[in-house]
Amino acid sequence: MAGERAVAEDERARTPAPRPAGDESAQPQAALAKAGNAANGKVGPWLREHAGAAIEALAAKPPDFPTALTVLNGFSTDDIVKVLRGTSAKNRKELGDLLGGSSAPAVDVPRLSLALKMASVPGAAAARAERLHDMIRGDDLQAAYELLNGLSVADQENALAMLGKAHWQSLANGLGTAVGVDTPWLGTLLSGVSGTPVTSAMTSYSWLNGQEAAAGAAWAAEQPDDRLAFMLKKLKAAGQVGADRLRAMLTAGQVKRIGGEVEPAQAAKVESALAGIPIDQKNAIREYLGIPAPTIPEATAGPTSEKATAKAAANSTNFIEGSSQNLTGMSYPELLASMQTVRAFGVTVAAVHPRMAAALLKADASAREKITATEGRPMEASDWGITDIGGLQAGEHGLHTFGLAIDVNYATMPYLMNESGEKALDLKLAPIYQRISWLMLGRASTIPAGGTASYDAHKEEAKAMRDYFALAKDSAALQARLHDSKDVSIRGVFGDPPPPAGEREARLRELIAADHAQLTAKPEANPNWKPNPKLKKPVSEQKPNMMDAPFGPDEGHGDPADRTFTIRKEIVEAIRAADPAMKWGGTDLGGENGDLMHFEINSGIGRDANNFYTWKKKQG
């Protein structure tokens, strides 16, 4: 880009002609007064005369931004700021967009970008940013480090935020030569502001990552509050270090700085931060802070509140009433009155059928034993990994209507495909899952197969999906994956025949983008929908049912490029074994497998002559 070829000459050499002293308060010249540009009232006669072409270009309709930038490129930063302060905020934004794009003219992009920010946000931060710019351009990086080193975190961040990528890169590249300043902190600061890890010198992040958990927490407790807050806020820029460990140590340091005995609320904050680190490190930090490991309450169940069932009661239908009597021998209001609120797996389920409540209590106890055996230590609350469980749903929502179904970890446990009546959507989704599995696992996907999936297969394919979408940001990994894939996998990815080898990388990038767009698409009308003349609503007023993409953000689901399939195998096994009629949507629904979040007590439920739900098998 043109801006990366920054002009290197001294800024005094940019000025077209000597500037008369003290002329900035003079009145506008008549020759330029007709331009109607607000800048004419902000600059003096000398600048109006020599920068007139830029002022007129900004006043034109439409503005001639390339000309304005080309003219201004020959002036000092201070003069550019004065001209830009006189133009509109809209013009400044469009100038910034032009400078940040690939069509910028051959100008000093970093300097002009800085001038734009200074024109928009005058004050101390702008003045410091200009001084830093001059120091960086003058190859006096040591002076820049010393200036930054003496500021508060807020002032450091504000000044650096007004600079651009070229400035940040220069500061980062030279950091290893800095003397007499807090180099690790400045590296952390630059990482956080730029969003890119600094590798030329040790940062506070990289140093802290090498410490024992308790020692790191003790170091954090000695740091100023504003530094700790900045480091926690910018953890994504830490680079190839343990973000969970850093979060735990920094949070522990924050709590220790409060002093005195750790309050329950602060202990809960620490426990939340400890969730992603090994047990020995958790215990080391707990010991340092003097807080005990949290106990795990036993699972409980009790009568639910009328409030929890009120919406369901208000949305009853003839189908719901008839089905309730068939399934439970009770009217729907009686069934709702019998519902239970359950505390299991570390979360609360507001309302479920008493039979589902009993199954959850049994599964909770079984899963505890299984998880303890897997971990080889006493279980901790964070081992559950459950964020939410939904039970009763109002209206006609399958067995949720009767409290006989639950959904676990809704946002990260999607219905992948095979949902009843959505074959049109499945035709779009199946090739995506096959492509991911062939490229990342070297085999066909079990997701579209219907009835052949297993917990382990779902877990493997969930990781493959994350890795697949990560290739979009890692050219080397993408190229290596293509290079190492066997011919059968290449055909599984691209079809038969596949594109020539030299075209595959570009084609795969297109496919990854398209696959992500489809998996996260907005709901779309089902093309196979037909109006139902038996409904009370006239056919002309009926609307097509919508097909939801498995990771549609409008439906509250997470991104397929992030963590998905967030339930432990021990929990799945325990729930499936807790009732002889229990089914899991991941493996037990035959041709409709794929609803990872879903469990239901349904073995033997069918329809009667009135199309109501009924038990087809005798229930013991």
C-alpha positions as CSV (number, residue, x, y, z in Angstrom):
1,M,0.0,0.0,0.0
2,A,1.1,3.5,-0.7
3,G,1.1,4.4,3.0
4,E,3.8,1.8,3.8
5,R,6.2,3.8,1.6
6,A,6.2,6.6,4.1
7,V,8.0,9.8,3.1
8,A,11.2,10.1,5.1
9,E,12.4,13.6,4.7
10,D,12.4,16.1,7.5
11,E,9.0,17.8,7.8
12,R,10.4,21.3,7.6
13,A,11.4,20.4,4.0
14,R,7.7,19.8,3.2
15,T,6.7,23.4,3.5
16,P,6.4,25.0,0.0
17,A,7.5,28.5,1.1
18,P,8.7,30.3,4.2
19,R,5.8,31.1,6.6
20,P,5.5,34.8,7.7
21,A,5.5,35.0,11.5
22,G,2.2,35.6,13.3
23,D,-0.1,35.5,10.3
24,E,-2.5,32.8,11.4
25,S,-5.1,35.3,12.8
26,A,-5.4,37.2,9.5
27,Q,-8.7,37.4,7.6
28,P,-9.5,35.0,4.7
29,Q,-8.3,36.2,1.3
30,A,-11.0,37.2,-1.1
31,A,-9.7,34.8,-3.8
32,L,-10.6,31.8,-1.6
33,A,-13.6,33.2,0.3
34,K,-15.9,31.9,-2.5
35,A,-15.0,28.3,-1.8
36,G,-17.3,28.3,1.1
37,N,-15.1,25.9,3.0
38,A,-15.1,26.0,6.8
39,A,-11.3,25.6,6.8
40,N,-11.0,29.2,5.6
41,G,-11.9,30.5,9.0
42,K,-9.5,28.2,10.7
43,V,-6.2,28.9,9.0
44,G,-4.2,32.0,8.3
45,P,-3.4,33.7,5.0
46,W,-0.1,31.9,4.4
47,L,-1.6,28.5,4.8
48,R,-4.7,29.5,2.8
49,E,-2.4,30.7,-0.1
50,H,-0.2,27.6,-0.2
51,A,-2.7,24.9,0.8
52,G,-5.6,26.5,-1.2
53,A,-5.7,23.6,-3.6
54,A,-6.3,21.2,-0.8
55,I,-9.0,23.5,0.8
56,E,-10.8,23.8,-2.5
57,A,-10.6,20.1,-3.1
58,L,-12.2,19.4,0.3
59,A,-14.9,22.0,-0.5
60,A,-15.8,20.6,-3.9
61,K,-19.0,18.7,-4.4
62,P,-18.2,15.9,-4.4
63,P,-14.9,16.4,-2.5
64,D,-11.7,15.5,-4.4
65,F,-10.0,13.6,-1.6
66,P,-6.9,12.2,-3.6
67,T,-6.0,15.8,-4.6
68,A,-6.4,17.1,-1.1
69,L,-4.2,14.4,0.3
70,T,-1.6,14.9,-2.3
71,V,-1.4,18.6,-1.6
72,L,-1.4,18.2,2.1
73,N,1.3,15.6,2.0
74,G,3.8,18.5,1.4
75,F,3.0,20.3,4.6
76,S,4.0,19.9,8.2
77,T,1.7,17.8,10.5
78,D,0.7,20.9,12.4
79,D,-0.5,22.6,9.2
80,I,-2.3,19.5,8.0
81,V,-4.2,19.4,11.3
82,K,-5.3,23.0,10.9
83,V,-6.7,22.4,7.5
84,L,-8.4,19.1,8.5
85,R,-10.0,20.7,11.6
86,G,-11.9,23.0,9.2
87,T,-13.5,20.3,7.1
88,S,-16.5,18.3,8.1
89,A,-16.4,15.1,10.3
90,K,-17.9,13.2,7.3
91,N,-15.0,14.4,5.1
92,R,-12.5,13.3,7.7
93,K,-14.0,9.9,8.0
94,E,-13.9,9.4,4.2
95,L,-10.3,10.6,4.1
96,G,-9.5,8.0,6.8
97,D,-11.2,5.3,4.8
98,L,-9.2,6.3,1.7
99,L,-6.0,6.2,3.6
100,G,-6.8,2.8,5.1
101,G,-7.6,1.2,1.7
102,S,-5.6,0.0,-1.2
103,S,-6.4,3.0,-3.5
104,A,-4.7,5.7,-1.4
105,P,-2.4,8.0,-3.4
106,A,1.4,8.0,-3.0
107,V,1.4,9.9,0.3
108,D,2.8,9.5,3.8
109,V,-0.1,7.4,5.1
110,P,1.0,7.1,8.7
111,R,1.6,10.8,9.1
112,L,-1.7,11.9,7.4
113,S,-3.6,9.3,9.4
114,L,-2.1,10.7,12.6
115,A,-3.1,14.3,11.5
116,L,-6.7,13.1,10.9
117,K,-6.9,11.8,14.4
118,M,-5.3,14.9,15.9
119,A,-7.8,17.0,14.0
120,S,-10.7,15.0,15.3
121,V,-9.5,14.6,18.9
122,P,-7.4,17.6,20.0
123,G,-5.8,17.7,23.4
124,A,-2.9,16.2,25.3
125,A,-3.2,12.8,23.6
126,A,-2.8,14.4,20.2
127,A,0.2,16.5,21.3
128,R,1.9,13.4,22.7
129,A,1.1,11.4,19.6
130,E,2.7,14.1,17.4
131,R,5.8,14.1,19.6
132,L,6.0,10.3,19.4
133,H,5.6,10.5,15.6
134,D,8.4,13.0,15.3
135,M,10.7,10.8,17.5
136,I,9.9,7.6,15.5
137,R,10.5,9.4,12.2
138,G,13.7,10.8,13.6
139,D,14.9,7.4,14.6
140,D,15.0,8.4,18.2
141,L,13.1,5.4,19.5
142,Q,14.7,5.7,22.9
143,A,13.2,9.1,23.4
144,A,9.8,7.7,22.5
145,Y,10.2,4.9,25.0
146,E,11.1,7.4,27.7
147,L,8.1,9.5,26.9
148,L,5.8,6.6,27.1
149,N,7.4,5.2,30.2
150,G,6.6,8.3,32.3
151,L,2.9,8.3,31.5
152,S,-0.1,6.7,33.2
153,V,-1.6,3.7,31.5
154,A,-4.6,5.7,30.3
155,D,-2.3,8.4,28.8
156,Q,0.0,5.7,27.2
157,E,-3.0,4.0,25.6
158,N,-4.6,7.2,24.4
159,A,-1.4,8.5,22.8
160,L,-0.6,5.2,21.1
161,A,-4.2,4.8,19.9
162,M,-3.7,7.9,17.8
163,L,-0.8,6.4,16.0
164,G,-1.0,3.8,13.2
165,K,0.3,0.3,12.4
166,A,3.6,1.6,11.0
167,H,4.3,3.6,14.2
168,W,3.5,0.6,16.4
169,Q,5.6,-1.7,14.3
170,S,8.6,0.6,14.6
171,L,8.3,0.8,18.4
172,A,7.8,-2.9,18.7
173,N,10.8,-3.8,16.4
174,G,13.2,-1.6,18.4
175,L,12.0,-2.5,21.9
176,G,14.9,-4.9,22.4
177,T,17.3,-2.0,22.3
178,A,15.5,0.2,24.9
179,V,17.4,1.0,28.1
180,G,16.3,2.5,31.4
181,V,12.6,1.9,30.8
182,D,10.1,-0.9,31.8
183,T,10.6,-2.8,28.6
184,P,8.3,-5.8,29.5
185,W,5.5,-3.4,30.3
186,L,6.0,-1.3,27.1
187,G,5.9,-4.6,25.1
188,T,2.6,-5.5,26.8
189,L,1.2,-2.0,26.1
190,L,2.1,-2.2,22.4
191,S,0.7,-5.7,22.2
192,G,-2.6,-4.6,23.7
193,V,-3.0,-1.4,21.6
194,S,-2.0,-3.0,18.3
195,G,-3.7,-6.3,18.9
196,T,-0.5,-8.1,17.8
197,P,1.9,-9.9,20.1
198,V,5.3,-8.3,20.4
199,T,8.1,-10.8,19.8
200,S,11.2,-8.5,19.8
201,A,11.5,-8.4,23.6
202,M,10.0,-10.1,26.6
203,T,6.6,-8.7,27.6
204,S,4.9,-8.8,31.0
205,Y,2.6,-11.5,29.4
206,S,5.4,-13.8,28.4
207,W,7.3,-13.3,31.6
208,L,4.3,-14.0,33.7
209,N,3.4,-17.1,31.7
210,G,6.7,-18.6,32.8
211,Q,6.0,-18.2,36.5
212,E,4.5,-20.7,39.0
213,A,0.9,-19.9,39.6
214,A,1.2,-18.5,43.2
215,A,4.4,-16.6,42.3
216,G,2.6,-15.0,39.3
217,A,-0.3,-14.0,41.5
218,A,2.1,-12.5,44.0
219,W,3.8,-10.5,41.2
220,A,0.4,-9.3,40.0
221,A,-0.5,-8.1,43.4
222,E,2.4,-5.7,43.3
223,Q,1.4,-4.1,40.0
224,P,-0.7,-0.9,39.8
225,D,-4.5,-1.4,39.3
226,D,-4.5,0.2,35.9
227,R,-1.9,-2.1,34.6
228,L,-3.7,-5.2,35.8
229,A,-7.0,-3.9,34.3
230,F,-5.2,-3.3,30.9
231,M,-3.6,-6.7,30.9
232,L,-6.9,-8.5,31.6
233,K,-8.7,-6.4,29.0
234,K,-6.1,-7.1,26.3
235,L,-5.5,-10.8,26.9
236,K,-6.3,-11.7,23.4
237,A,-3.1,-9.9,22.3
238,A,-0.9,-12.0,24.6
239,G,0.2,-14.3,21.8
240,Q,1.2,-17.9,22.3
241,V,0.9,-18.0,26.0
242,G,-1.6,-19.6,28.4
243,A,-4.4,-17.0,28.5
244,D,-6.3,-19.0,31.1
245,R,-3.2,-19.0,33.4
246,L,-2.6,-15.3,32.9
247,R,-6.3,-14.5,33.7
248,A,-6.2,-16.6,36.8
249,M,-2.9,-15.0,38.1
250,L,-3.9,-11.4,37.2
251,T,-7.4,-11.8,38.8
252,A,-5.8,-13.3,42.0
253,G,-3.5,-10.3,42.1
254,Q,-6.4,-7.9,41.8
255,V,-8.1,-9.6,44.7
256,K,-5.0,-9.7,46.8
257,R,-4.5,-5.9,46.4
258,I,-7.9,-5.3,48.0
259,G,-6.3,-6.5,51.3
260,G,-7.8,-8.3,54.3
261,E,-9.8,-11.5,54.2
262,V,-11.1,-12.4,50.8
263,E,-14.9,-11.7,50.7
264,P,-17.3,-14.3,49.2
265,A,-17.9,-12.2,46.1
266,Q,-14.2,-11.9,45.4
267,A,-13.7,-15.6,46.0
268,A,-16.4,-16.3,43.4
269,K,-14.6,-14.0,41.0
270,V,-11.3,-15.9,41.5
271,E,-13.0,-19.3,41.1
272,S,-14.5,-18.1,37.8
273,A,-11.0,-17.1,36.6
274,L,-9.5,-20.5,37.8
275,A,-11.9,-22.5,35.6
276,G,-9.5,-23.1,32.8
277,I,-6.3,-24.1,34.6
278,P,-5.1,-27.5,36.1
279,I,-6.1,-28.4,39.6
280,D,-2.6,-28.1,41.1
281,Q,-2.4,-24.5,39.9
282,K,-5.9,-23.7,41.2
283,N,-5.0,-25.0,44.6
284,A,-1.7,-23.0,44.6
285,I,-3.6,-19.8,44.0
286,R,-6.3,-20.6,46.5
287,E,-3.6,-21.3,49.1
288,Y,-1.9,-18.0,48.3
289,L,-5.2,-16.1,48.8
290,G,-6.3,-18.2,51.8
291,I,-9.6,-19.4,50.2
292,P,-10.9,-23.0,50.4
293,A,-11.9,-25.0,47.4
294,P,-15.6,-24.6,46.8
295,T,-17.8,-27.5,47.8
296,I,-20.2,-29.0,45.3
297,P,-23.8,-29.1,46.6
298,E,-25.7,-32.3,46.1
299,A,-28.4,-32.4,43.4
300,T,-31.9,-31.4,44.7
301,A,-35.5,-31.3,43.4
302,G,-38.6,-29.7,44.7
303,P,-42.0,-28.2,43.6
304,T,-41.7,-25.6,40.9
305,S,-43.3,-22.2,41.2
306,E,-46.5,-21.2,39.5
307,K,-44.6,-18.4,37.8
308,A,-42.3,-21.0,36.1
309,T,-45.3,-22.7,34.5
310,A,-47.6,-19.7,33.9
311,K,-46.6,-19.2,30.2
312,A,-47.1,-22.8,29.4
313,A,-50.6,-22.8,31.1
314,A,-51.6,-19.8,29.0
315,N,-50.6,-21.5,25.8
316,S,-52.4,-24.8,26.1
317,T,-54.2,-26.3,23.1
318,N,-56.4,-29.2,22.4
319,F,-53.4,-31.2,21.3
320,I,-51.5,-30.4,24.5
321,E,-54.5,-31.3,26.7
322,G,-55.2,-34.6,24.9
323,S,-51.5,-35.6,24.9
324,S,-51.1,-34.7,28.6
325,Q,-53.9,-37.1,29.5
326,N,-52.5,-39.9,27.4
327,L,-49.0,-39.5,28.7
328,T,-49.6,-38.7,32.4
329,G,-53.2,-39.5,33.2
330,M,-53.5,-35.8,34.2
331,S,-55.0,-32.7,32.7
332,Y,-52.4,-30.2,31.5
333,P,-53.0,-27.9,34.5
334,E,-52.6,-30.8,36.8
335,L,-49.4,-31.8,35.1
336,L,-48.0,-28.3,35.3
337,A,-48.8,-28.3,39.1
338,S,-46.7,-31.5,39.5
339,M,-43.6,-30.0,37.8
340,Q,-40.3,-30.0,39.7
341,T,-37.4,-27.5,39.9
342,V,-34.1,-29.3,39.8
343,R,-30.6,-28.3,40.8
344,A,-28.2,-30.7,39.0
345,F,-24.9,-30.5,37.2
346,G,-24.3,-27.2,38.9
347,V,-27.2,-25.4,37.3
348,T,-31.0,-25.0,37.9
349,V,-33.6,-26.4,35.6
350,A,-36.8,-24.3,36.2
351,A,-39.5,-26.9,35.5
352,V,-39.5,-30.6,34.3
353,H,-41.8,-33.6,34.7
354,P,-41.2,-35.5,37.9
355,R,-39.9,-38.5,35.9
356,M,-37.3,-36.2,34.2
357,A,-36.5,-34.7,37.6
358,A,-35.8,-38.2,39.1
359,A,-33.6,-39.0,36.0
360,L,-31.5,-35.9,36.5
361,L,-30.9,-36.5,40.1
362,K,-29.7,-40.0,39.3
363,A,-27.6,-38.8,36.4
364,D,-26.0,-36.1,38.6
365,A,-24.8,-38.7,41.2
366,S,-23.6,-41.1,38.5
367,A,-21.7,-38.4,36.6
368,R,-19.9,-37.2,39.8
369,E,-18.4,-40.7,40.2
370,K,-17.5,-41.0,36.5
371,I,-15.8,-37.5,36.4
372,T,-13.9,-38.2,39.6
373,A,-12.6,-41.4,38.2
374,T,-11.6,-39.7,34.9
375,E,-9.8,-36.8,36.6
376,G,-8.1,-39.0,39.3
377,R,-8.9,-36.4,42.0
378,P,-11.9,-35.0,43.9
379,M,-14.4,-33.3,41.6
380,E,-14.6,-29.5,41.4
381,A,-17.6,-27.4,40.4
382,S,-15.9,-26.3,37.2
383,D,-15.6,-29.9,36.1
384,W,-19.3,-29.9,35.2
385,G,-18.9,-27.5,32.2
386,I,-22.7,-27.0,32.1
387,T,-23.9,-23.4,31.6
388,D,-27.6,-23.9,31.3
389,I,-30.4,-26.5,31.0
390,G,-33.8,-25.7,29.7
391,G,-36.8,-27.9,30.3
392,L,-40.5,-26.9,30.0
393,Q,-41.4,-24.8,27.0
394,A,-44.7,-23.1,26.4
395,G,-46.8,-24.0,23.3
396,E,-46.4,-27.1,21.1
397,H,-42.7,-27.9,21.4
398,G,-42.6,-31.7,21.3
399,L,-41.9,-33.3,24.6
400,H,-40.6,-30.0,26.1
401,T,-44.3,-29.1,26.4
402,F,-44.7,-31.9,29.0
403,G,-41.4,-31.4,30.8
404,L,-40.1,-34.7,29.3
405,A,-37.2,-33.1,27.4
406,I,-34.3,-30.9,28.2
407,D,-31.8,-28.9,26.2
408,V,-28.2,-28.6,27.6
409,N,-25.7,-25.8,26.8
410,Y,-28.0,-24.3,24.2
411,A,-25.6,-21.8,22.7
412,T,-22.7,-24.3,22.1
413,M,-24.7,-27.5,21.4
414,P,-26.6,-26.9,18.2
415,Y,-29.0,-29.0,16.1
416,L,-26.4,-29.8,13.4
417,M,-28.9,-31.2,10.8
418,N,-31.5,-33.9,10.1
419,E,-34.3,-31.8,11.7
420,S,-37.7,-33.1,10.7
421,G,-39.1,-31.3,7.6
422,E,-35.9,-29.5,6.8
423,K,-34.5,-31.7,4.0
424,A,-33.9,-28.6,1.8
425,L,-31.5,-27.2,4.5
426,D,-29.8,-30.6,4.9
427,L,-28.9,-30.6,1.2
428,K,-26.9,-27.5,1.9
429,L,-25.4,-28.6,5.2
430,A,-24.3,-32.2,4.3
431,P,-21.6,-31.2,1.8
432,I,-20.1,-28.8,4.4
433,Y,-19.8,-31.4,7.1
434,Q,-18.4,-33.9,4.6
435,R,-15.8,-31.4,3.3
436,I,-14.7,-30.6,6.9
437,S,-14.4,-34.2,7.8
438,W,-12.5,-35.3,4.7
439,L,-10.0,-32.4,4.9
440,M,-9.4,-32.5,8.7
441,L,-10.0,-36.2,9.5
442,G,-9.5,-38.0,6.2
443,R,-12.9,-39.7,6.5
444,A,-16.5,-39.2,5.7
445,S,-18.6,-37.3,8.3
446,T,-21.0,-39.2,10.5
447,I,-23.3,-36.2,10.9
448,P,-25.3,-36.6,7.7
449,A,-25.4,-40.4,7.9
450,G,-28.3,-40.7,10.4
451,G,-28.0,-43.2,13.2
452,T,-24.3,-43.9,12.8
453,A,-22.9,-41.1,15.0
454,S,-21.3,-41.5,18.5
455,Y,-20.2,-39.2,21.2
456,D,-16.6,-39.6,20.2
457,A,-17.4,-39.0,16.5
458,H,-19.2,-35.8,17.4
459,K,-16.4,-34.6,19.6
460,E,-13.8,-35.3,16.9
461,E,-15.8,-33.5,14.3
462,A,-16.5,-30.5,16.5
463,K,-12.7,-30.0,16.9
464,A,-12.2,-30.6,13.2
465,M,-14.7,-27.8,12.5
466,R,-12.8,-25.3,14.7
467,D,-9.6,-26.3,13.0
468,Y,-11.1,-26.1,9.5
469,F,-12.3,-22.5,10.0
470,A,-8.9,-21.6,11.6
471,L,-7.3,-22.3,8.3
472,A,-8.7,-19.1,6.9
473,K,-6.3,-17.2,9.1
474,D,-3.3,-19.5,8.7
475,S,-2.0,-19.8,5.2
476,A,0.9,-22.1,6.1
477,A,-1.4,-24.5,7.9
478,L,-3.9,-24.4,5.0
479,Q,-1.2,-25.1,2.4
480,A,0.2,-28.0,4.6
481,R,-3.2,-29.5,5.0
482,L,-3.7,-29.6,1.2
483,H,-0.2,-30.9,0.6
484,D,-0.6,-33.7,3.1
485,S,-4.2,-34.8,2.1
486,K,-4.6,-38.0,0.2
487,D,-6.3,-38.1,-3.1
488,V,-9.6,-39.5,-1.7
489,S,-9.7,-36.6,0.8
490,I,-9.0,-34.0,-1.9
491,R,-12.0,-35.4,-3.9
492,G,-14.1,-35.4,-0.7
493,V,-13.3,-31.7,-0.3
494,F,-13.6,-30.4,-3.9
495,G,-15.6,-33.1,-5.7
496,D,-14.6,-35.2,-8.6
497,P,-12.6,-34.1,-10.5
498,P,-10.9,-31.7,-8.1
499,P,-9.4,-28.4,-9.4
500,P,-5.7,-28.4,-10.5
501,A,-3.3,-28.3,-7.6
502,G,-2.3,-24.7,-8.3
503,E,-5.9,-23.5,-7.9
504,R,-6.8,-25.5,-4.8
505,E,-5.7,-23.0,-2.1
506,A,-7.8,-20.2,-3.6
507,R,-10.7,-22.4,-4.1
508,L,-10.5,-23.8,-0.5
509,R,-10.5,-20.3,0.9
510,E,-13.7,-19.5,-1.0
511,L,-15.3,-22.7,0.3
512,I,-14.3,-22.0,3.9
513,A,-15.9,-18.5,3.7
514,A,-19.0,-19.9,2.0
515,D,-19.3,-22.7,4.5
516,H,-19.1,-20.4,7.5
517,A,-21.7,-18.1,5.9
518,Q,-24.1,-21.0,5.4
519,L,-23.7,-22.4,8.9
520,T,-24.4,-19.0,10.5
521,A,-27.0,-17.8,8.0
522,K,-30.3,-16.1,9.0
523,P,-33.4,-18.3,9.1
524,E,-34.9,-19.0,5.6
525,A,-38.3,-20.1,4.5
526,N,-38.8,-23.8,3.9
527,P,-39.3,-24.2,0.1
528,N,-41.2,-27.5,0.8
529,W,-43.7,-25.9,3.1
530,K,-47.4,-26.2,2.1
531,P,-50.4,-24.4,3.8
532,N,-52.6,-26.6,6.0
533,P,-56.3,-26.2,5.1
534,K,-57.3,-28.0,8.4
535,L,-56.0,-25.1,10.5
536,K,-58.3,-22.4,11.9
537,K,-56.2,-19.7,10.3
538,P,-57.1,-19.1,6.6
539,V,-54.6,-20.5,4.1
540,S,-54.0,-16.9,2.8
541,E,-52.8,-15.9,6.3
542,Q,-50.5,-18.9,7.0
543,K,-46.8,-18.3,6.8
544,P,-44.1,-20.7,5.8
545,N,-42.1,-22.4,8.6
546,M,-38.5,-21.2,8.8
547,M,-35.4,-23.3,8.6
548,D,-32.7,-22.3,11.1
549,A,-29.0,-22.6,10.3
550,P,-27.3,-24.7,13.1
551,F,-25.1,-21.8,14.2
552,G,-27.4,-18.9,13.4
553,P,-26.6,-16.0,15.7
554,D,-30.2,-14.8,15.6
555,E,-31.1,-18.0,17.4
556,G,-28.5,-17.5,20.1
557,H,-26.0,-20.1,18.9
558,G,-22.2,-19.7,19.0
559,D,-19.8,-19.5,16.1
560,P,-18.7,-22.8,14.5
561,A,-15.1,-21.4,14.5
562,D,-15.2,-21.2,18.3
563,R,-15.7,-23.9,21.0
564,T,-18.7,-26.2,20.3
565,F,-20.0,-29.5,21.7
566,T,-19.4,-28.5,25.3
567,I,-20.7,-31.5,27.2
568,R,-18.6,-34.2,28.8
569,K,-19.0,-37.8,27.8
570,E,-19.5,-38.8,31.5
571,I,-22.6,-36.5,31.6
572,V,-24.1,-37.8,28.3
573,E,-23.6,-41.4,29.5
574,A,-25.1,-40.7,32.9
575,I,-28.2,-39.0,31.5
576,R,-28.8,-41.7,28.9
577,A,-28.6,-44.4,31.5
578,A,-30.8,-42.6,34.1
579,D,-34.1,-43.7,32.6
580,P,-34.9,-46.7,30.3
581,A,-36.8,-44.4,27.9
582,M,-34.2,-41.7,27.7
583,K,-32.8,-40.7,24.3
584,W,-30.0,-38.3,23.3
585,G,-30.5,-36.2,20.2
586,G,-26.9,-36.8,19.2
587,T,-27.2,-40.6,18.7
588,D,-30.6,-42.0,19.6
589,L,-33.0,-40.3,17.2
590,G,-32.2,-42.4,14.1
591,G,-32.6,-40.4,10.9
592,E,-33.0,-37.2,13.0
593,N,-29.7,-37.5,14.9
594,G,-27.8,-34.2,15.2
595,D,-29.7,-32.4,18.0
596,L,-26.7,-32.3,20.4
597,M,-28.3,-30.3,23.2
598,H,-31.4,-32.5,23.4
599,F,-32.4,-35.3,25.8
600,E,-35.9,-36.7,26.0
601,I,-37.9,-39.5,27.8
602,N,-39.4,-40.9,24.6
603,S,-38.7,-44.6,24.0
604,G,-42.2,-45.9,23.1
605,I,-44.1,-42.6,22.6
606,G,-46.2,-42.5,19.4
607,R,-49.5,-41.1,18.2
608,D,-53.1,-42.2,18.9
609,A,-56.1,-42.1,16.6
610,N,-56.6,-38.4,17.4
611,N,-52.9,-37.6,16.6
612,F,-52.2,-37.0,20.3
613,Y,-49.0,-38.2,21.9
614,T,-49.4,-41.6,23.7
615,W,-47.3,-44.4,25.0
616,K,-47.1,-47.2,22.5
617,K,-45.0,-49.3,25.0
618,K,-46.1,-50.2,28.5
619,Q,-44.3,-48.1,31.0
620,G,-43.0,-49.9,34.1
